[in-house]
Amino acid sequence: MAEGAHTETTGVPAEHEAAGFPPFDTTTFPSQLFWLAITFAFLFTVLWKVAGPKINLAITNRRGTINGAIAEAGKARADAEAAQAAYETALAGARSRGNALAEETRQKLNAEIAKAKSDADAQAAQAMSAAEARIGQTRESAKAHVKTAARDAAIAIVERLTGDKVSAEDASAALGKN
């Protein structure tokens, strides 16, 4: 009955309890080592022939992609630096052209101002000479009128004081002496 007895808690035959943990059973070591060697050889072959080349290919592809990206980045950096240098050169050229145009415009404006000033000075001088000529004419006309008025006044004074009538020629001659 001992052979057919089960433990009440586990339901496992009682004879297996004395044997212990099965992998530590020394009677099964040769078969365990045999299957360990076969499994190791199988996994080694699979990794060596199938997984190893795939991993190596993935690493090689990734390394190539990284190196290509680094090369592209270097090329892009060189292009950016060249573009920056070209931009700075163009900017410096544009500044110098702008300064030259500004100076040229300044000189043109100064020349136009000088021409306008000289034209205005010439017109003012012309107007002054015309005004002086008119003043001279007016002065001569006024002198003539003053002489005529003086002559007429002299005639009237002589006539009133003496009662004699003096001719205009005599009065002009008398006024011309003084």
C-alpha angles and dihedrals in degrees: 000000000000090000094055095041118116127196112249097226102048105022090223119131111265095235093069093058093071095052095068129205108357099223089055091054105116093210091067097048096099093053091044092052091047093053091042090056093046092047092046092049091048094048091044091052093047092049092043098047104028115017098033096059091044092051091045090049091049091049092047092048092047091048089050091049092049092047090048091050090049090050091049090048090051091049091047090050091050090048091048092050090048090048090048091051091047090048092050091047091049090046092051090048091049091049092050091047090048091050091047091049091047091050091046091049090047090052092047091049091047090050091048091048091049091048092047090048093049090047090049091047090050091048090047091049090048091048090048092051090046090048091047089050090051090046089050091049091047090048091050090046090048090049089051091049091046090051090048091047091047091049092049090046091049091050091049093046093048091047093049096044100040102016090229122128112234121200120239091243092053091048091049090048091050092049093046091060094062 
